[in-house]
Amino acid sequence: MTEIWMFPGQGSQRVGMGADWWDAAPELVAAADTVLGCSVRDLCANGPREQLDDTRYAQPALYVVGSVAWRATLAAGAPPPDVVCGHSLGENNALERAGAMEFTEGPRLVRRRAEAMAAVTGGGMLAVLGLGWDGLRALLDPERHRDVTLAVVNGPRQLVVGGPVPQLRGLAGTLTTSRVCGARPLRVSGAFHTPLMAPAAREFTPAAAGLPWAEPAIVVPSNVTTRPHDRQGLPELLVRHLTQPVLWHSTLRALLDMPEPRFREIGGGTTLTGMVRAVRRASAPRS
């Protein structure tokens, strides 16, 4: 049996999250409050929703919720993980669980990441359901969609693209009219995981390079390469993470090849669990 823990990323935030776990690690929550300058528990419990959806607050809040949730999961008797992985922002939780950084370093790092990403405006992200990247790329007009690029691969026919908002709006209209696939704008402030985040990556580089990283004690696949993180390569990969696609589908396929994989989504959501089911179905042999 291979126990695999998964941490979700931005977009999974919701008012009320973390309610079951705050008392699992009150000293860590207090430390995070000091770093962030606000009560994370109050923000998650009461919102307002607009603030919780703000990248600058959403990312640190999700990090803290994920950290207290995994501690509560262990305390409840769950077996410790053999592999930890995170979707986009969730990779920071995975690295903390693997011992690559201390908990209190996480809020500082994630806050710097969130501030750098939020400062790059004018872009957005569009979820595309029912079409693979090769098929979608063939529909991109070289002029009207010239800055639209792949941002996330969640499944064989479940993608996210990013780019300037007007270009994404035009692409969504084209896809909806043609009925080739579904298209849905995401509630984010920028074109994350695309080249448009290059200014954010430059801003984030000192924070990633300045952390006292340790070698991960258990396997943490990189969203950028799908290979396990190591101490030496961590800072560079976390910076590249801002401008390169999240290869979640490839990561799940590799994890499904491990001996008797058992996935556990940490944090109360089921989005990543649904993606695992979709990849299992797509990978199952057809009779």
N, C-alpha and C positions, 0 to 999 in steps of 0.2 A: 504494500500500500504506500502510495506517495501522497502525503498531505500537502495540499497547495492552497495557500491563502492569497486572496486577491483584494486589493484596495482600489476603490473607484476614484475618479478624478472630478474636475470641475464640471458642473452640470447636474451632479447628483445632490447638490445642497438643497435643503428644504427647511422651512421653519419647523422646529420640533425635533430635529435630528440630535442624537446623542443623549436623549432623555433617560435612557436605560443604563447609561454607563458613567455619568459624571462622578458618581461616588466611588468608582473603581480606582481612581488615581487623583484624589483632590489636590495633592501637592504638585502634581504635574500641571493640572489646570491652572493653579495659582501662579506657577512659574510662567506659563504661556500668557496669562493675563498681564503679567509684569512686562514681558517682552513686547506684546502687541499694544499695550496701553488701553485695553478695553476688556470687558467681561465677555469671554467667548461663550460661556454658558448662557448668559443673558441674551446675547445676539442670536444664538441658535434656538433658544426657547421662544423668543418673542419677536425676532426680526428687528426692524421691518424687512419684508421680503426684498425690497429694492436694495437695501444695504447688504443683505446676505448674498444677493446676486452680483454685487459689485466685486470684480476680480480681486481687488485689494483686500476684501474681507472674506470672500468665498474660499480662497485657497488656504489661508491660515486656519480658518474655522474647520475646513474639511481635514486638514492635517491633524489638528488637535482631536477631533472626533475619532478619526481612524486610530490614533495612538491610544486613547483611552478604551476604545472598543476592543482592540486586540488584547489588552491586558484583562479586560472583563471576560473575554472569550476564554483565555487560559484559566482564569480563576473559576470559571464555570465547569472546567473539566475537559475542555477540548484538547486533543493531542497537539503538541507543538508542530509547527510546519516544517516540512523538508525543503520547500520552495516558497518564496514570497514574491509576488509580482504586483505591480501597480499600473493602472491605466493613467497615462499622462501624469498629472499631479500626484496620483496615488503611488508613483514610484518612490517618492520621498518617504512615505510611510513604510514601504517595503524595505528601504535602506535602513530606516531607524529600527524596524523590527529585527533586521539581520545584524544589527550592531555596528553598522558602518558609520553611524553618527549618534551622538547623544540626543535624547529627547529634546532638551532645551536648545540645542543647535538648530533643530528643525523649524520652529517658529521664526527664528531670525532669517534662516535661509529662504523659507517659503515666502516670508513677507517681502524680501528683496526681489525674489522671482516675480511675485504678484505685482509689485509696484513697477518693475521694469516692463512687464507685459502690458499693464494697464495704460502705461504712458504712450504706447504705440496705437494710435487711433486711426479710424477710417477703414478698418477691415472688419470682416465677419467670417462666419463659418456656415456651411450648408450641409446638412445630412442628406445623403442620397441612398435610397433604399430600392433594391431590385436590379442593380446594375454594377458590374465589376469595373475596375479602373480602366482596362483596355477599351471597354465599350463606352464608358463615359468620355474618355479622352478623345475618342473619334467624333464626339458631338461638340467638342469645344471649338468655337470659332477663333482662329488665330488673332483676330483683331478685337472682337467684342469680349472675349474671355481670356485675353492674353496674359493676365496676371493671376488667373485661377489655377491653383495647384493642389495636389493631393496633400491632405493633412493627417488623416487617420484611416487605417484599414481595420475595421472591426470584424469583418467577415467576408466571405467570398462575394457577397452582393450587398454589402453594407459599408458605405464609405462616408467620409467627411472631407469636403474640400474647403479651402479658404482663399480669400482674395478681397479686393476692394468691394465694398457693399454694392455699388451700382452694377458691377459685373456679376456678382452673385445673384442679385435681384433679376437681372436679365436671364441668367442661366436657369433659375428656378421657374421663370415664366415659360421658357422654352421646353423644359422637361415636363412641366405640368400640362402644357398645351398638347405636346406630342404623346402624352400618356405612356412614355417609355418606362418611366420609373417614378417613384415618389421623391419629393424634395421638401425639406423642412429647415428653415433657418434656426440656428441655435442661439440661446441666450448667452452670448459672450461678447466681450468688448473689442475683440480684435481677431486677426487671422492667425491664430495660434498654430504652431508647428509648420509654418511656411516661411519662405525667404523674407516675407514682409516683417518678420520678427527679428531681423538682423540687428536693429538698434537695441532691442531688449537683450539680445544675447551679449552684445558688447557691454551693456550696463551690468549684466548679471555675472559676467566672468570673474571679477574680483571676489565676489561673495562665494562662488563655487570653489575657486582656487584657494581661498583663505581658510577653509574649514579644515579642522584636524581629522581627516578621514581615517577610518580603520578598515582593515580587510573584512568584507562581509563574512559572517560566520556560517551562513547558509546561502543557497543559490538565489540570486536576484537577477532575472533576465532584464537586459536593457531594452527599452522601447525603441531605441535607435537601431541596434544591431541584432537583437533577440539573443545575443550571447550573454553569459553571466558577467555581471560587473566585477571588476577588481579595483583595489584601492588606487592603483596608479592611474587608471583610465577614467575614474569617476568624474573629476571636475570637467574634463573636456566633453564627455558624453552628456552630462547634464546641461551644458551650454548648447551643444548641438541639438539637444532635445527640443529647444525652443523653435528651431528653424527647420527641422526635419520631421518627416511623417512618423506617427506612432504606429509601429508594426504589430499591433495587437493580435491580428489574425494569425500571423506567422508564429508569434509567441505561444498562442493557445495550441496550435497544431503540434509544436515541439513538446509542449507539456502533456498533451494527450498521448504521446508516444512513450511516456514514462510508465514504469510498472504500476498498474492499478491506480491511476490518478484519481484523487478525491478533492474536489474544489470546494472552498469555503469562502464566501464573500463577506468581508469584514466591514461593518459600518451600517448594516441594516437595510441596504438596498438589494435589488435583485437584477439590476441591469447587466452586470458582468456575468452572472449566472445564466441569464438568457443567451448571452453571446456564446458561452461554452456549449449550451445545448444546440445552438445553430451550427457551430463548427463541428460538433459530433455528428449531427445529421448529414452535413455536407460531406463528411469524411467517411461515412458508413458505406461499406460495399453494397452495391445494388444487385438484387437478385434477378 
